[in-house]
Amino acid sequence: MAWSGRLSLTPPTLADVAERAGVSRQTVSNAVNNPELLRPDTLARVQDAIAELGYSPNRAARNLRTRASHLIGLKFNPAQEGTANAAMDRFVHTLVETAGDSGYHVLLFAGSGEGDAIGGYDDLLRSTAVDAFIVTDTYLGNPQAAWLSQRRAPFVAFGRPWDNPDATHSWVDVDGAAGAELATNHLLDKGHTRIAWIGWRKDSFIGEDRRAGWTRAMHARDLPTTGLASRVEDTISSGREAASVLLDEARPSGFVCASDTLAMGVLHALGDRGIHWGKDIAVVGFDDSQVAQVVPGGLTSVRQPLEQVAVELVKALEGLLSTPPVTGPDVLLSPTLAVRLSSGQ
């Protein structure tokens, strides 16, 4: 039967493509899965037919044949109440786009219950629903990376293995110390000499890494840090309280914070006292959240290159899922600073 050229309400099939291109079904299958087997003119003819018909290979059938789902599992945690950070949302959006360009889809999942760090991973591994995972929670004591390694499950971490420097899995991270140092130097270059730090509690490796950047910048210019730092929970109210204490006891002219959430707390504390941020006291956050971009005048903030993080993670996963598997080098990326009015004119 000759191809009629009429539109169909049902999706085109492999047989439709074969008929349109005047080739066998096996030739169409080779064009999709093993194009190197075809002559260039034949491959071009089949690809033209695929484009004209809008044919999409049957993923389920291909997965059954190759035993690959082309799905990447990513645990997604709900936003914490009282915070202003939505960096994870920007990361996930970028990851989905980047993975799609490489032929993968991201499967978001939650844990099996409160306090269950590995339940969701276990469920997906047992059902062979995903090819690999991206792990984002690499803080001290989180068992996910070790658990996946023991089961030889392919995964890449967004974040360094803080509590296991001998870990062999691949990771991609952003240099938090460099980011905080960049933020501090930004204020130092504006003439500030008493710059306070508000960060997370001491058991946070990420928080301590960022604090090290502030310390390094201050000490590089022979400036004191004693009495100018505070460690608190990552909430707006905690940042507000810490800023109030530092304003009374240390009298800083600027603040650098481990997150935009804490920086928003500082802005609240300044507002309570009728102090104008940017004009009277400078404030810099970390993560360049949406909130940082919409507060009046804007909050200067360290911006993580999440787009490049996603590219590097997908690249690493492609290596792990290749035959034979290839483990790429670990990647530490440098952040930038988004300068707005909160740090001064």
Beta strands, then each sheet from edge to edge (+ up, - down):
strand 1: 71-75
strand 2: 105-109
strand 3: 132-135
strand 4: 155-158
strand 5: 170-174
strand 6: 195-200
strand 7: 229-232
strand 8: 254-257
strand 9: 282-286
strand 10: 300-303
strand 11: 331-333
strand 12: 336-338
sheet 1: 2+ 1+ 3+ 4+ 5+ 11+
sheet 2: 7+ 6+ 8+ 9+ 10+ 12-
end
